[in-house]
Amino acid sequence: MAVASDILLEELREALSEHYTVVSEVGRGGMATVFLAEDLKHGRRVAIKVVSPELSSSIDSDRFKREIQIAARLNHPHILPVFDSGDAHGLLYYVMPFVEGESLRGRLKRESQLSIDDAVTIACEVADALSYAHAFGVVHRDIKPENILLHGGHAVVADFGIARVIQDAGGEKLTQTGMSIGTAAYMSPEQFSGDHVDGRSDMYSLACVLYEMLVGEVPFTGPNAIAIMARHTMEMPPSIQIVRGTVPDELEGAIMHALEKVPADRFATVAQFKNALLGQGATSTYVRHTRAYTKQHAAIPAPVVRRRRRTLAVGALAIVLVAAGSLAGRYYWVKSHAPLVIQAGDVAGGMSPKRIAVLYFEDRSRNHELAPLA
């Protein structure tokens, strides 16, 4: 990995030497690598994000640049601007300001839980950025703490544009390599299923982030991405107030409303979600539901919880078996906690790689008799 990183650094230095002095690698993710550089024309430090070579090979360069140009037109105080983009000897890249400070991920690592006021403030600033982008038809698709930068006491959202172009233009490559857009812990159910994605998907992801800021953990965890996908699509998130009783009913109600599985059951817009977070929205119906849900789960004795989990596991298995029967002609069950996979021939023959049925479930019952089913 270190050798590959050094090679990429040298290739980028050579390709961009007329305009930038590339200093060092400062971050790496599944889709891209970030480098610190000096903008020679303007004498400023910038961050250059380079799409991984594996993905670049399947993405149309012109399409990539068009999508980044759309993102570059976004002008909002809570959106990190895009300065430049291009194709440098096959390396697709775009250039952003180098922000002093830390990401929300860095702060969460230090503090685990944020104060309610700070968490709501950050969420509202991100909501403002998303509302602005959605008005221009731009959906982020990858809202997570790593893409929320904290600078000068405010939140700034980075990476508008890249998730869409990679998903749309590189979807087949993503399917073949097992890579996914977004981080599973923050992805909406419709992203997992390959359904139409709009601003309500970003809302769901933001609600996951706010949940984590308050609780110290995302709504759904699991041993791998497939387990997390299954929980996003089949389970209700644990009540926030069971972990942190000081969170107001109205705030929890707004978050749970934004975490509904079906987009039509959420707030219609991120702006409505923000208003609800500030106590300005009509969430009384969902607040009553949240109170009942919290009391119900807080009062369940441990043996009953185990029995319910066992029932849920068996019920999930029934769903899995029905889905497997209907998809048997197209998919194969892969043992050892693997998801259904699409045969390479299907992809080559034109089958859409965006719809992957997830048939994994996690047995959380602690009943060893059910272990073979998981």
SULKADA-V782923 format. One line per field, one symbol per residue. ss: DSSP state (H for helix, E for strand, L for the rest). phi: phi as a letter, one per 30 degrees, with the letter a starting at -180 (. if undefined). psi: psi as a letter, one per 20 degrees, with the letter a starting at -180 (. if undefined). A space follows every 10 residues. Layout:
ss=???
phi=???
psi=???
This chain:
ss=LHHHHHHHHH HHHHHLLLLE EEEEEEEELL LEEEEEEEEL LLLEEEEEEE ELHHHHLLLL HHHHHHHHHH HHLLLLLLEL LEEEEEEELL EEEEEEELLL LEEHHHHHHH HLLLLHHHHH HHHHHHHHHH HHHHHLLLLL LLLLHHHEEE ELLEEEELLL LHHHHHHHHH HHHHHHHLLL LLLHHHLLHH HHHLLLLLHH HHHHHHHHHH HHHHHLLLLL LLLLHHHHHH HHHHLLLLLH HHHLLLLLHH HHHHHHHHLL LLHHHLLLLH HHHHHHHLLL LLLHHHHHHH HHHHHHHHLL LHHHHHHHHH HHHHHHHHHH HHHHHHLLLL EELLLLLLLL EELHHHHHLL LLLLLLLLLL LLLLLLLHHH HHHL
phi=.ddddddddd ddeddcddcb cddadbabbd cabcbdbcdd dcibdbcccc deeddedccd dddedddddd ddddbbdcbd dcdaalbchi cdbbcbddcd kbddeddddd ciccdedddd dddddddddd eddddciccd ibdaedcccc biibcbccid jddddddddc edddddcidb dicedbdded dddidecbdd deeedddddd edddcjadeb badadddded dedbcddedd dddbdddded ddddddddcd dcedddedbd dddeeddcic cdcedddddd edddddddcd deddeddddd dddddddddd ddddddcedc bbdcdiicdd bcdedddddj ddddcbdccd bcdcdicddc eddd
psi=ghghghgggh gggghjhhhq opgrpiqpah hrqpqprpoh gilqprpppp qqhhhhijpp gggghghhhg hhipnqijpp rphrraonli oprqprqopp brrhggghhg ifpqqggggh gghhhhhggg ggghhjjopg ilprhhjoqo pkjrppprkp hhgghggghj gghgghijqq prphijqqhh hhijrppahh ghggghhggg ghhhhjqrhp rrirhggggg hhiiqqqqph hhhniipqgh ghggghgijq hphiiaqhrh hhgghhhjjj rnjhghgggg gggggghhip qghggghhhg ggggghhggg hghhghjhih rpppalkqrq qpqhhgghjj ppjhoopojq qpojijoihi gii.
